[in-house]
Amino acid sequence: MLQKSSILSLVTDTMVYYKVTEIEFDFDDEDLTQDEQNTIIEEATNCLWTSPTEEDLVNTITDNMGWCIKSLSYNTIQ
């Protein structure tokens, strides 16, 4: 049986982080000022994101930010 510290070590050793470098949200049909849009974009690019897989990253960001994504560029950090 694995001890708690061993489990934590396994999780942190395999954790992958994603740093968003560019993101375009679907703000169409939304009544947001450019400043409001920029603030949302800055929030997304100032975070280190975790996601089960790279394929799930868009869903993870969408679920947390509340906006659909049109395009996304990111770096993987391990």
mmJSON file of the N, C-alpha and C atoms, coordinates in Angstrom:
{"data_MODEL":{"atom_site":{
"group_PDB":["ATOM","ATOM","ATOM","ATOM","ATOM","ATOM","ATOM","ATOM","ATOM","ATOM","ATOM","ATOM","ATOM","ATOM","ATOM","ATOM","ATOM","ATOM","ATOM","ATOM","ATOM","ATOM","ATOM","ATOM","ATOM","ATOM","ATOM","ATOM","ATOM","ATOM","ATOM","ATOM","ATOM","ATOM","ATOM","ATOM","ATOM","ATOM","ATOM","ATOM","ATOM","ATOM","ATOM","ATOM","ATOM","ATOM","ATOM","ATOM","ATOM","ATOM","ATOM","ATOM","ATOM","ATOM","ATOM","ATOM","ATOM","ATOM","ATOM","ATOM","ATOM","ATOM","ATOM","ATOM","ATOM","ATOM","ATOM","ATOM","ATOM","ATOM","ATOM","ATOM","ATOM","ATOM","ATOM","ATOM","ATOM","ATOM","ATOM","ATOM","ATOM","ATOM","ATOM","ATOM","ATOM","ATOM","ATOM","ATOM","ATOM","ATOM","ATOM","ATOM","ATOM","ATOM","ATOM","ATOM","ATOM","ATOM","ATOM","ATOM","ATOM","ATOM","ATOM","ATOM","ATOM","ATOM","ATOM","ATOM","ATOM","ATOM","ATOM","ATOM","ATOM","ATOM","ATOM","ATOM","ATOM","ATOM","ATOM","ATOM","ATOM","ATOM","ATOM","ATOM","ATOM","ATOM","ATOM","ATOM","ATOM","ATOM","ATOM","ATOM","ATOM","ATOM","ATOM","ATOM","ATOM","ATOM","ATOM","ATOM","ATOM","ATOM","ATOM","ATOM","ATOM","ATOM","ATOM","ATOM","ATOM","ATOM","ATOM","ATOM","ATOM","ATOM","ATOM","ATOM","ATOM","ATOM","ATOM","ATOM","ATOM","ATOM","ATOM","ATOM","ATOM","ATOM","ATOM","ATOM","ATOM","ATOM","ATOM","ATOM","ATOM","ATOM","ATOM","ATOM","ATOM","ATOM","ATOM","ATOM","ATOM","ATOM","ATOM","ATOM","ATOM","ATOM","ATOM","ATOM","ATOM","ATOM","ATOM","ATOM","ATOM","ATOM","ATOM","ATOM","ATOM","ATOM","ATOM","ATOM","ATOM","ATOM","ATOM","ATOM","ATOM","ATOM","ATOM","ATOM","ATOM","ATOM","ATOM","ATOM","ATOM","ATOM","ATOM","ATOM","ATOM","ATOM","ATOM","ATOM","ATOM","ATOM","ATOM","ATOM","ATOM","ATOM","ATOM","ATOM","ATOM","ATOM","ATOM","ATOM","ATOM","ATOM"],
"id":[1,2,3,4,5,6,7,8,9,10,11,12,13,14,15,16,17,18,19,20,21,22,23,24,25,26,27,28,29,30,31,32,33,34,35,36,37,38,39,40,41,42,43,44,45,46,47,48,49,50,51,52,53,54,55,56,57,58,59,60,61,62,63,64,65,66,67,68,69,70,71,72,73,74,75,76,77,78,79,80,81,82,83,84,85,86,87,88,89,90,91,92,93,94,95,96,97,98,99,100,101,102,103,104,105,106,107,108,109,110,111,112,113,114,115,116,117,118,119,120,121,122,123,124,125,126,127,128,129,130,131,132,133,134,135,136,137,138,139,140,141,142,143,144,145,146,147,148,149,150,151,152,153,154,155,156,157,158,159,160,161,162,163,164,165,166,167,168,169,170,171,172,173,174,175,176,177,178,179,180,181,182,183,184,185,186,187,188,189,190,191,192,193,194,195,196,197,198,199,200,201,202,203,204,205,206,207,208,209,210,211,212,213,214,215,216,217,218,219,220,221,222,223,224,225,226,227,228,229,230,231,232,233,234],
"type_symbol":["N","C","C","N","C","C","N","C","C","N","C","C","N","C","C","N","C","C","N","C","C","N","C","C","N","C","C","N","C","C","N","C","C","N","C","C","N","C","C","N","C","C","N","C","C","N","C","C","N","C","C","N","C","C","N","C","C","N","C","C","N","C","C","N","C","C","N","C","C","N","C","C","N","C","C","N","C","C","N","C","C","N","C","C","N","C","C","N","C","C","N","C","C","N","C","C","N","C","C","N","C","C","N","C","C","N","C","C","N","C","C","N","C","C","N","C","C","N","C","C","N","C","C","N","C","C","N","C","C","N","C","C","N","C","C","N","C","C","N","C","C","N","C","C","N","C","C","N","C","C","N","C","C","N","C","C","N","C","C","N","C","C","N","C","C","N","C","C","N","C","C","N","C","C","N","C","C","N","C","C","N","C","C","N","C","C","N","C","C","N","C","C","N","C","C","N","C","C","N","C","C","N","C","C","N","C","C","N","C","C","N","C","C","N","C","C","N","C","C","N","C","C","N","C","C","N","C","C","N","C","C","N","C","C"],
"label_atom_id":["N","CA","C","N","CA","C","N","CA","C","N","CA","C","N","CA","C","N","CA","C","N","CA","C","N","CA","C","N","CA","C","N","CA","C","N","CA","C","N","CA","C","N","CA","C","N","CA","C","N","CA","C","N","CA","C","N","CA","C","N","CA","C","N","CA","C","N","CA","C","N","CA","C","N","CA","C","N","CA","C","N","CA","C","N","CA","C","N","CA","C","N","CA","C","N","CA","C","N","CA","C","N","CA","C","N","CA","C","N","CA","C","N","CA","C","N","CA","C","N","CA","C","N","CA","C","N","CA","C","N","CA","C","N","CA","C","N","CA","C","N","CA","C","N","CA","C","N","CA","C","N","CA","C","N","CA","C","N","CA","C","N","CA","C","N","CA","C","N","CA","C","N","CA","C","N","CA","C","N","CA","C","N","CA","C","N","CA","C","N","CA","C","N","CA","C","N","CA","C","N","CA","C","N","CA","C","N","CA","C","N","CA","C","N","CA","C","N","CA","C","N","CA","C","N","CA","C","N","CA","C","N","CA","C","N","CA","C","N","CA","C","N","CA","C","N","CA","C","N","CA","C","N","CA","C","N","CA","C","N","CA","C","N","CA","C","N","CA","C","N","CA","C"],
"label_alt_id":[null,null,null,null,null,null,null,null,null,null,null,null,null,null,null,null,null,null,null,null,null,null,null,null,null,null,null,null,null,null,null,null,null,null,null,null,null,null,null,null,null,null,null,null,null,null,null,null,null,null,null,null,null,null,null,null,null,null,null,null,null,null,null,null,null,null,null,null,null,null,null,null,null,null,null,null,null,null,null,null,null,null,null,null,null,null,null,null,null,null,null,null,null,null,null,null,null,null,null,null,null,null,null,null,null,null,null,null,null,null,null,null,null,null,null,null,null,null,null,null,null,null,null,null,null,null,null,null,null,null,null,null,null,null,null,null,null,null,null,null,null,null,null,null,null,null,null,null,null,null,null,null,null,null,null,null,null,null,null,null,null,null,null,null,null,null,null,null,null,null,null,null,null,null,null,null,null,null,null,null,null,null,null,null,null,null,null,null,null,null,null,null,null,null,null,null,null,null,null,null,null,null,null,null,null,null,null,null,null,null,null,null,null,null,null,null,null,null,null,null,null,null,null,null,null,null,null,null,null,null,null,null,null,null],
"label_comp_id":["MET","MET","MET","LEU","LEU","LEU","GLN","GLN","GLN","LYS","LYS","LYS","SER","SER","SER","SER","SER","SER","ILE","ILE","ILE","LEU","LEU","LEU","SER","SER","SER","LEU","LEU","LEU","VAL","VAL","VAL","THR","THR","THR","ASP","ASP","ASP","THR","THR","THR","MET","MET","MET","VAL","VAL","VAL","TYR","TYR","TYR","TYR","TYR","TYR","LYS","LYS","LYS","VAL","VAL","VAL","THR","THR","THR","GLU","GLU","GLU","ILE","ILE","ILE","GLU","GLU","GLU","PHE","PHE","PHE","ASP","ASP","ASP","PHE","PHE","PHE","ASP","ASP","ASP","ASP","ASP","ASP","GLU","GLU","GLU","ASP","ASP","ASP","LEU","LEU","LEU","THR","THR","THR","GLN","GLN","GLN","ASP","ASP","ASP","GLU","GLU","GLU","GLN","GLN","GLN","ASN","ASN","ASN","THR","THR","THR","ILE","ILE","ILE","ILE","ILE","ILE","GLU","GLU","GLU","GLU","GLU","GLU","ALA","ALA","ALA","THR","THR","THR","ASN","ASN","ASN","CYS","CYS","CYS","LEU","LEU","LEU","TRP","TRP","TRP","THR","THR","THR","SER","SER","SER","PRO","PRO","PRO","THR","THR","THR","GLU","GLU","GLU","GLU","GLU","GLU","ASP","ASP","ASP","LEU","LEU","LEU","VAL","VAL","VAL","ASN","ASN","ASN","THR","THR","THR","ILE","ILE","ILE","THR","THR","THR","ASP","ASP","ASP","ASN","ASN","ASN","MET","MET","MET","GLY","GLY","GLY","TRP","TRP","TRP","CYS","CYS","CYS","ILE","ILE","ILE","LYS","LYS","LYS","SER","SER","SER","LEU","LEU","LEU","SER","SER","SER","TYR","TYR","TYR","ASN","ASN","ASN","THR","THR","THR","ILE","ILE","ILE","GLN","GLN","GLN"],
"label_asym_id":["A","A","A","A","A","A","A","A","A","A","A","A","A","A","A","A","A","A","A","A","A","A","A","A","A","A","A","A","A","A","A","A","A","A","A","A","A","A","A","A","A","A","A","A","A","A","A","A","A","A","A","A","A","A","A","A","A","A","A","A","A","A","A","A","A","A","A","A","A","A","A","A","A","A","A","A","A","A","A","A","A","A","A","A","A","A","A","A","A","A","A","A","A","A","A","A","A","A","A","A","A","A","A","A","A","A","A","A","A","A","A","A","A","A","A","A","A","A","A","A","A","A","A","A","A","A","A","A","A","A","A","A","A","A","A","A","A","A","A","A","A","A","A","A","A","A","A","A","A","A","A","A","A","A","A","A","A","A","A","A","A","A","A","A","A","A","A","A","A","A","A","A","A","A","A","A","A","A","A","A","A","A","A","A","A","A","A","A","A","A","A","A","A","A","A","A","A","A","A","A","A","A","A","A","A","A","A","A","A","A","A","A","A","A","A","A","A","A","A","A","A","A","A","A","A","A","A","A","A","A","A","A","A","A"],
"label_entity_id":["1","1","1","1","1","1","1","1","1","1","1","1","1","1","1","1","1","1","1","1","1","1","1","1","1","1","1","1","1","1","1","1","1","1","1","1","1","1","1","1","1","1","1","1","1","1","1","1","1","1","1","1","1","1","1","1","1","1","1","1","1","1","1","1","1","1","1","1","1","1","1","1","1","1","1","1","1","1","1","1","1","1","1","1","1","1","1","1","1","1","1","1","1","1","1","1","1","1","1","1","1","1","1","1","1","1","1","1","1","1","1","1","1","1","1","1","1","1","1","1","1","1","1","1","1","1","1","1","1","1","1","1","1","1","1","1","1","1","1","1","1","1","1","1","1","1","1","1","1","1","1","1","1","1","1","1","1","1","1","1","1","1","1","1","1","1","1","1","1","1","1","1","1","1","1","1","1","1","1","1","1","1","1","1","1","1","1","1","1","1","1","1","1","1","1","1","1","1","1","1","1","1","1","1","1","1","1","1","1","1","1","1","1","1","1","1","1","1","1","1","1","1","1","1","1","1","1","1","1","1","1","1","1","1"],
"label_seq_id":[1,1,1,2,2,2,3,3,3,4,4,4,5,5,5,6,6,6,7,7,7,8,8,8,9,9,9,10,10,10,11,11,11,12,12,12,13,13,13,14,14,14,15,15,15,16,16,16,17,17,17,18,18,18,19,19,19,20,20,20,21,21,21,22,22,22,23,23,23,24,24,24,25,25,25,26,26,26,27,27,27,28,28,28,29,29,29,30,30,30,31,31,31,32,32,32,33,33,33,34,34,34,35,35,35,36,36,36,37,37,37,38,38,38,39,39,39,40,40,40,41,41,41,42,42,42,43,43,43,44,44,44,45,45,45,46,46,46,47,47,47,48,48,48,49,49,49,50,50,50,51,51,51,52,52,52,53,53,53,54,54,54,55,55,55,56,56,56,57,57,57,58,58,58,59,59,59,60,60,60,61,61,61,62,62,62,63,63,63,64,64,64,65,65,65,66,66,66,67,67,67,68,68,68,69,69,69,70,70,70,71,71,71,72,72,72,73,73,73,74,74,74,75,75,75,76,76,76,77,77,77,78,78,78],
"pdbx_PDB_ins_code":[null,null,null,null,null,null,null,null,null,null,null,null,null,null,null,null,null,null,null,null,null,null,null,null,null,null,null,null,null,null,null,null,null,null,null,null,null,null,null,null,null,null,null,null,null,null,null,null,null,null,null,null,null,null,null,null,null,null,null,null,null,null,null,null,null,null,null,null,null,null,null,null,null,null,null,null,null,null,null,null,null,null,null,null,null,null,null,null,null,null,null,null,null,null,null,null,null,null,null,null,null,null,null,null,null,null,null,null,null,null,null,null,null,null,null,null,null,null,null,null,null,null,null,null,null,null,null,null,null,null,null,null,null,null,null,null,null,null,null,null,null,null,null,null,null,null,null,null,null,null,null,null,null,null,null,null,null,null,null,null,null,null,null,null,null,null,null,null,null,null,null,null,null,null,null,null,null,null,null,null,null,null,null,null,null,null,null,null,null,null,null,null,null,null,null,null,null,null,null,null,null,null,null,null,null,null,null,null,null,null,null,null,null,null,null,null,null,null,null,null,null,null,null,null,null,null,null,null,null,null,null,null,null,null],
"Cartn_x":[0.832,0.0,0.882,0.537,1.304,0.942,1.957,1.712,1.298,0.697,0.228,1.34,2.525,3.624,4.029,3.937,4.269,3.243,1.971,0.912,1.09,1.359,1.567,2.752,3.803,4.982,4.636,3.855,3.452,2.611,1.709,0.848,1.66,2.537,3.301,4.354,4.884,5.879,5.272,3.998,3.368,2.464,2.351,1.488,2.071,1.226,1.63,0.878,1.595,1.0,1.024,0.072,-0.026,-0.039,0.826,0.889,0.334,-0.81,-1.442,-0.631,-0.248,0.505,-0.401,-1.403,-2.396,-3.73,-4.797,-6.126,-7.134,-8.064,-9.155,-10.464,-11.217,-12.507,-13.596,-14.699,-15.848,-16.708,-16.366,-17.118,-18.222,-18.413,-19.466,-20.808,-21.624,-22.97,-22.953,-21.805,-21.714,-21.501,-22.096,-21.991,-20.868,-19.627,-18.456,-17.608,-17.07,-16.138,-14.816,-13.966,-12.643,-11.839,-11.98,-11.289,-11.738,-13.035,-13.554,-13.02,-12.983,-12.445,-10.971,-10.22,-8.789,-8.552,-9.382,-9.257,-9.466,-10.45,-10.716,-9.544,-9.027,-7.878,-6.66,-6.418,-5.286,-5.415,-6.617,-6.827,-6.431,-6.813,-6.506,-5.02,-4.353,-2.931,-2.026,-2.557,-1.757,-1.784,-2.515,-2.645,-1.756,-1.373,-0.839,-2.003,-2.346,-3.5,-3.062,-3.888,-3.692,-4.909,-4.672,-5.752,-5.353,-6.329,-5.992,-5.182,-5.51,-4.79,-4.763,-3.899,-3.874,-5.202,-5.816,-7.096,-8.199,-8.092,-9.09,-8.82,-7.692,-7.31,-8.344,-8.843,-9.853,-11.076,-11.536,-12.702,-12.416,-11.223,-10.845,-10.882,-10.3,-10.282,-11.689,-12.442,-13.816,-14.663,-14.556,-15.339,-14.993,-13.718,-13.288,-13.51,-13.374,-13.499,-14.925,-15.687,-17.071,-17.252,-16.211,-16.277,-15.75,-16.384,-15.886,-14.629,-13.77,-12.484,-12.515,-12.077,-11.948,-10.572,-9.535,-8.18,-7.334,-6.322,-5.509,-4.089,-3.122,-1.708,-1.184,-0.34,0.167,1.487,2.18,3.396,3.114,3.732,3.617,4.783,4.471,5.491,5.411,6.523,6.508,7.434],
"Cartn_y":[-1.179,0.0,1.251,2.21,3.452,4.376,5.014,6.003,7.311,8.186,9.471,10.243,10.286,11.034,10.436,9.112,8.461,8.794,8.833,9.181,10.622,11.536,12.937,13.078,12.341,12.388,11.915,10.853,10.355,11.384,12.027,13.025,14.219,14.751,15.937,15.615,14.404,14.019,13.892,13.567,13.365,14.529,15.539,16.674,17.489,17.825,18.66,19.982,21.059,22.387,22.977,23.85,24.506,26.01,26.713,28.174,28.707,29.377,29.934,31.138,31.127,32.242,33.17,32.604,33.382,32.663,33.443,32.854,33.82,33.269,34.067,33.43,34.171,33.693,34.102,33.401,33.714,34.746,36.016,37.107,37.624,36.96,37.382,37.401,38.343,38.483,38.802,39.221,39.601,41.108,41.711,43.153,43.458,43.267,43.513,44.61,45.464,46.471,45.784,46.477,45.937,45.732,46.635,46.485,45.223,44.951,43.735,42.487,42.508,41.371,41.169,42.275,42.196,41.639,42.003,41.5,39.98,39.494,38.05,37.324,37.876,37.272,37.257,38.363,38.433,37.393,37.2,36.18,34.805,34.504,33.188,33.016,34.083,33.963,34.102,34.585,34.722,33.483,32.464,31.233,30.128,29.243,27.946,26.976,26.351,25.46,24.014,23.214,21.767,21.146,20.041,19.352,17.892,16.985,15.561,15.242,15.894,15.695,17.007,17.083,18.277,18.449,17.339,17.386,17.995,17.84,18.368,19.81,20.369,21.707,22.765,22.721,23.704,23.628,22.416,22.261,22.752,22.495,22.939,24.46,25.12,26.587,27.136,26.573,27.016,26.872,25.732,25.497,26.491,26.837,27.745,29.214,29.577,30.982,31.35,30.369,30.636,31.134,31.03,31.479,30.379,30.2,29.258,29.833,28.946,29.345,29.161,30.193,30.121,29.599,30.078,29.62,29.676,28.817,28.681,28.282,28.979,28.602,28.512,27.527,27.318,26.579,26.638,25.862,24.834,23.684,22.639,22.763,22.716,22.82,21.57,20.864,19.636,19.745],
"Cartn_z":[0.0,0.0,0.0,-0.842,-0.915,0.23,0.762,1.797,1.14,1.935,1.424,0.717,1.29,0.684,-0.656,-0.784,-2.049,-3.119,-2.741,-3.681,-4.141,-3.213,-3.551,-4.502,-4.253,-5.112,-6.523,-6.634,-7.946,-8.689,-7.991,-8.618,-9.089,-8.252,-8.634,-9.682,-9.678,-10.672,-12.06,-12.147,-13.447,-13.85,-13.019,-13.296,-14.451,-15.39,-16.514,-16.408,-16.606,-16.573,-17.975,-18.226,-19.523,-19.301,-20.01,-19.951,-21.266,-21.174,-22.36,-22.832,-24.106,-24.673,-25.478,-26.117,-26.86,-26.778,-26.648,-26.587,-27.197,-27.932,-28.483,-28.03,-27.249,-26.782,-27.771,-27.736,-28.581,-27.865,-28.066,-27.458,-28.383,-29.536,-30.466,-29.75,-30.099,-29.527,-28.036,-27.509,-26.095,-26.016,-25.025,-24.844,-23.854,-24.304,-23.463,-24.085,-23.236,-23.737,-24.054,-24.799,-25.11,-23.824,-22.862,-21.577,-20.85,-20.86,-20.22,-20.915,-22.234,-22.985,-22.668,-22.625,-22.309,-20.915,-19.959,-18.589,-18.559,-19.268,-19.322,-19.975,-21.049,-21.731,-20.815,-20.104,-19.172,-18.064,-17.555,-16.518,-17.041,-18.26,-18.838,-19.102,-19.523,-19.853,-18.623,-17.524,-16.304,-15.426,-15.839,-15.048,-15.59,-14.695,-15.104,-15.011,-16.106,-16.151,-16.024,-15.392,-15.378,-16.035,-16.697,-17.387,-17.508,-17.487,-17.59,-18.849,-19.952,-21.213,-21.978,-22.967,-23.813,-24.534,-24.907,-25.609,-24.733,-23.427,-22.497,-22.076,-22.486,-22.034,-22.414,-23.635,-24.065,-23.166,-22.874,-21.997,-20.584,-20.084,-18.747,-18.655,-19.637,-19.626,-19.814,-20.751,-20.996,-19.741,-19.073,-17.856,-16.757,-16.632,-15.57,-15.901,-17.152,-17.544,-17.93,-18.399,-18.781,-20.203,-21.006,-22.397,-23.314,-24.454,-25.455,-26.093,-26.549,-27.111,-28.625,-29.331,-30.79,-31.195,-30.515,-30.813,-29.543,-29.519,-28.307,-28.681,-28.103,-28.192,-26.774,-26.525,-25.167,-25.198,-24.083,-23.857,-22.782,-22.914,-21.909,-20.949,-19.646,-18.602,-17.749,-17.633,-16.838,-15.662],
"occupancy":[1.0,1.0,1.0,1.0,1.0,1.0,1.0,1.0,1.0,1.0,1.0,1.0,1.0,1.0,1.0,1.0,1.0,1.0,1.0,1.0,1.0,1.0,1.0,1.0,1.0,1.0,1.0,1.0,1.0,1.0,1.0,1.0,1.0,1.0,1.0,1.0,1.0,1.0,1.0,1.0,1.0,1.0,1.0,1.0,1.0,1.0,1.0,1.0,1.0,1.0,1.0,1.0,1.0,1.0,1.0,1.0,1.0,1.0,1.0,1.0,1.0,1.0,1.0,1.0,1.0,1.0,1.0,1.0,1.0,1.0,1.0,1.0,1.0,1.0,1.0,1.0,1.0,1.0,1.0,1.0,1.0,1.0,1.0,1.0,1.0,1.0,1.0,1.0,1.0,1.0,1.0,1.0,1.0,1.0,1.0,1.0,1.0,1.0,1.0,1.0,1.0,1.0,1.0,1.0,1.0,1.0,1.0,1.0,1.0,1.0,1.0,1.0,1.0,1.0,1.0,1.0,1.0,1.0,1.0,1.0,1.0,1.0,1.0,1.0,1.0,1.0,1.0,1.0,1.0,1.0,1.0,1.0,1.0,1.0,1.0,1.0,1.0,1.0,1.0,1.0,1.0,1.0,1.0,1.0,1.0,1.0,1.0,1.0,1.0,1.0,1.0,1.0,1.0,1.0,1.0,1.0,1.0,1.0,1.0,1.0,1.0,1.0,1.0,1.0,1.0,1.0,1.0,1.0,1.0,1.0,1.0,1.0,1.0,1.0,1.0,1.0,1.0,1.0,1.0,1.0,1.0,1.0,1.0,1.0,1.0,1.0,1.0,1.0,1.0,1.0,1.0,1.0,1.0,1.0,1.0,1.0,1.0,1.0,1.0,1.0,1.0,1.0,1.0,1.0,1.0,1.0,1.0,1.0,1.0,1.0,1.0,1.0,1.0,1.0,1.0,1.0,1.0,1.0,1.0,1.0,1.0,1.0,1.0,1.0,1.0,1.0,1.0,1.0,1.0,1.0,1.0,1.0,1.0,1.0],
"B_iso_or_equiv":[0.0,0.0,0.0,0.0,0.0,0.0,0.0,0.0,0.0,0.0,0.0,0.0,0.0,0.0,0.0,0.0,0.0,0.0,0.0,0.0,0.0,0.0,0.0,0.0,0.0,0.0,0.0,0.0,0.0,0.0,0.0,0.0,0.0,0.0,0.0,0.0,0.0,0.0,0.0,0.0,0.0,0.0,0.0,0.0,0.0,0.0,0.0,0.0,0.0,0.0,0.0,0.0,0.0,0.0,0.0,0.0,0.0,0.0,0.0,0.0,0.0,0.0,0.0,0.0,0.0,0.0,0.0,0.0,0.0,0.0,0.0,0.0,0.0,0.0,0.0,0.0,0.0,0.0,0.0,0.0,0.0,0.0,0.0,0.0,0.0,0.0,0.0,0.0,0.0,0.0,0.0,0.0,0.0,0.0,0.0,0.0,0.0,0.0,0.0,0.0,0.0,0.0,0.0,0.0,0.0,0.0,0.0,0.0,0.0,0.0,0.0,0.0,0.0,0.0,0.0,0.0,0.0,0.0,0.0,0.0,0.0,0.0,0.0,0.0,0.0,0.0,0.0,0.0,0.0,0.0,0.0,0.0,0.0,0.0,0.0,0.0,0.0,0.0,0.0,0.0,0.0,0.0,0.0,0.0,0.0,0.0,0.0,0.0,0.0,0.0,0.0,0.0,0.0,0.0,0.0,0.0,0.0,0.0,0.0,0.0,0.0,0.0,0.0,0.0,0.0,0.0,0.0,0.0,0.0,0.0,0.0,0.0,0.0,0.0,0.0,0.0,0.0,0.0,0.0,0.0,0.0,0.0,0.0,0.0,0.0,0.0,0.0,0.0,0.0,0.0,0.0,0.0,0.0,0.0,0.0,0.0,0.0,0.0,0.0,0.0,0.0,0.0,0.0,0.0,0.0,0.0,0.0,0.0,0.0,0.0,0.0,0.0,0.0,0.0,0.0,0.0,0.0,0.0,0.0,0.0,0.0,0.0,0.0,0.0,0.0,0.0,0.0,0.0,0.0,0.0,0.0,0.0,0.0,0.0],
"pdbx_formal_charge":[null,null,null,null,null,null,null,null,null,null,null,null,null,null,null,null,null,null,null,null,null,null,null,null,null,null,null,null,null,null,null,null,null,null,null,null,null,null,null,null,null,null,null,null,null,null,null,null,null,null,null,null,null,null,null,null,null,null,null,null,null,null,null,null,null,null,null,null,null,null,null,null,null,null,null,null,null,null,null,null,null,null,null,null,null,null,null,null,null,null,null,null,null,null,null,null,null,null,null,null,null,null,null,null,null,null,null,null,null,null,null,null,null,null,null,null,null,null,null,null,null,null,null,null,null,null,null,null,null,null,null,null,null,null,null,null,null,null,null,null,null,null,null,null,null,null,null,null,null,null,null,null,null,null,null,null,null,null,null,null,null,null,null,null,null,null,null,null,null,null,null,null,null,null,null,null,null,null,null,null,null,null,null,null,null,null,null,null,null,null,null,null,null,null,null,null,null,null,null,null,null,null,null,null,null,null,null,null,null,null,null,null,null,null,null,null,null,null,null,null,null,null,null,null,null,null,null,null,null,null,null,null,null,null],
"auth_seq_id":[1,1,1,2,2,2,3,3,3,4,4,4,5,5,5,6,6,6,7,7,7,8,8,8,9,9,9,10,10,10,11,11,11,12,12,12,13,13,13,14,14,14,15,15,15,16,16,16,17,17,17,18,18,18,19,19,19,20,20,20,21,21,21,22,22,22,23,23,23,24,24,24,25,25,25,26,26,26,27,27,27,28,28,28,29,29,29,30,30,30,31,31,31,32,32,32,33,33,33,34,34,34,35,35,35,36,36,36,37,37,37,38,38,38,39,39,39,40,40,40,41,41,41,42,42,42,43,43,43,44,44,44,45,45,45,46,46,46,47,47,47,48,48,48,49,49,49,50,50,50,51,51,51,52,52,52,53,53,53,54,54,54,55,55,55,56,56,56,57,57,57,58,58,58,59,59,59,60,60,60,61,61,61,62,62,62,63,63,63,64,64,64,65,65,65,66,66,66,67,67,67,68,68,68,69,69,69,70,70,70,71,71,71,72,72,72,73,73,73,74,74,74,75,75,75,76,76,76,77,77,77,78,78,78],
"auth_comp_id":["MET","MET","MET","LEU","LEU","LEU","GLN","GLN","GLN","LYS","LYS","LYS","SER","SER","SER","SER","SER","SER","ILE","ILE","ILE","LEU","LEU","LEU","SER","SER","SER","LEU","LEU","LEU","VAL","VAL","VAL","THR","THR","THR","ASP","ASP","ASP","THR","THR","THR","MET","MET","MET","VAL","VAL","VAL","TYR","TYR","TYR","TYR","TYR","TYR","LYS","LYS","LYS","VAL","VAL","VAL","THR","THR","THR","GLU","GLU","GLU","ILE","ILE","ILE","GLU","GLU","GLU","PHE","PHE","PHE","ASP","ASP","ASP","PHE","PHE","PHE","ASP","ASP","ASP","ASP","ASP","ASP","GLU","GLU","GLU","ASP","ASP","ASP","LEU","LEU","LEU","THR","THR","THR","GLN","GLN","GLN","ASP","ASP","ASP","GLU","GLU","GLU","GLN","GLN","GLN","ASN","ASN","ASN","THR","THR","THR","ILE","ILE","ILE","ILE","ILE","ILE","GLU","GLU","GLU","GLU","GLU","GLU","ALA","ALA","ALA","THR","THR","THR","ASN","ASN","ASN","CYS","CYS","CYS","LEU","LEU","LEU","TRP","TRP","TRP","THR","THR","THR","SER","SER","SER","PRO","PRO","PRO","THR","THR","THR","GLU","GLU","GLU","GLU","GLU","GLU","ASP","ASP","ASP","LEU","LEU","LEU","VAL","VAL","VAL","ASN","ASN","ASN","THR","THR","THR","ILE","ILE","ILE","THR","THR","THR","ASP","ASP","ASP","ASN","ASN","ASN","MET","MET","MET","GLY","GLY","GLY","TRP","TRP","TRP","CYS","CYS","CYS","ILE","ILE","ILE","LYS","LYS","LYS","SER","SER","SER","LEU","LEU","LEU","SER","SER","SER","TYR","TYR","TYR","ASN","ASN","ASN","THR","THR","THR","ILE","ILE","ILE","GLN","GLN","GLN"],
"auth_asym_id":["A","A","A","A","A","A","A","A","A","A","A","A","A","A","A","A","A","A","A","A","A","A","A","A","A","A","A","A","A","A","A","A","A","A","A","A","A","A","A","A","A","A","A","A","A","A","A","A","A","A","A","A","A","A","A","A","A","A","A","A","A","A","A","A","A","A","A","A","A","A","A","A","A","A","A","A","A","A","A","A","A","A","A","A","A","A","A","A","A","A","A","A","A","A","A","A","A","A","A","A","A","A","A","A","A","A","A","A","A","A","A","A","A","A","A","A","A","A","A","A","A","A","A","A","A","A","A","A","A","A","A","A","A","A","A","A","A","A","A","A","A","A","A","A","A","A","A","A","A","A","A","A","A","A","A","A","A","A","A","A","A","A","A","A","A","A","A","A","A","A","A","A","A","A","A","A","A","A","A","A","A","A","A","A","A","A","A","A","A","A","A","A","A","A","A","A","A","A","A","A","A","A","A","A","A","A","A","A","A","A","A","A","A","A","A","A","A","A","A","A","A","A","A","A","A","A","A","A","A","A","A","A","A","A"],
"auth_atom_id":["N","CA","C","N","CA","C","N","CA","C","N","CA","C","N","CA","C","N","CA","C","N","CA","C","N","CA","C","N","CA","C","N","CA","C","N","CA","C","N","CA","C","N","CA","C","N","CA","C","N","CA","C","N","CA","C","N","CA","C","N","CA","C","N","CA","C","N","CA","C","N","CA","C","N","CA","C","N","CA","C","N","CA","C","N","CA","C","N","CA","C","N","CA","C","N","CA","C","N","CA","C","N","CA","C","N","CA","C","N","CA","C","N","CA","C","N","CA","C","N","CA","C","N","CA","C","N","CA","C","N","CA","C","N","CA","C","N","CA","C","N","CA","C","N","CA","C","N","CA","C","N","CA","C","N","CA","C","N","CA","C","N","CA","C","N","CA","C","N","CA","C","N","CA","C","N","CA","C","N","CA","C","N","CA","C","N","CA","C","N","CA","C","N","CA","C","N","CA","C","N","CA","C","N","CA","C","N","CA","C","N","CA","C","N","CA","C","N","CA","C","N","CA","C","N","CA","C","N","CA","C","N","CA","C","N","CA","C","N","CA","C","N","CA","C","N","CA","C","N","CA","C","N","CA","C","N","CA","C","N","CA","C","N","CA","C","N","CA","C","N","CA","C"],
"pdbx_PDB_model_num":[1,1,1,1,1,1,1,1,1,1,1,1,1,1,1,1,1,1,1,1,1,1,1,1,1,1,1,1,1,1,1,1,1,1,1,1,1,1,1,1,1,1,1,1,1,1,1,1,1,1,1,1,1,1,1,1,1,1,1,1,1,1,1,1,1,1,1,1,1,1,1,1,1,1,1,1,1,1,1,1,1,1,1,1,1,1,1,1,1,1,1,1,1,1,1,1,1,1,1,1,1,1,1,1,1,1,1,1,1,1,1,1,1,1,1,1,1,1,1,1,1,1,1,1,1,1,1,1,1,1,1,1,1,1,1,1,1,1,1,1,1,1,1,1,1,1,1,1,1,1,1,1,1,1,1,1,1,1,1,1,1,1,1,1,1,1,1,1,1,1,1,1,1,1,1,1,1,1,1,1,1,1,1,1,1,1,1,1,1,1,1,1,1,1,1,1,1,1,1,1,1,1,1,1,1,1,1,1,1,1,1,1,1,1,1,1,1,1,1,1,1,1,1,1,1,1,1,1,1,1,1,1,1,1]
}}}
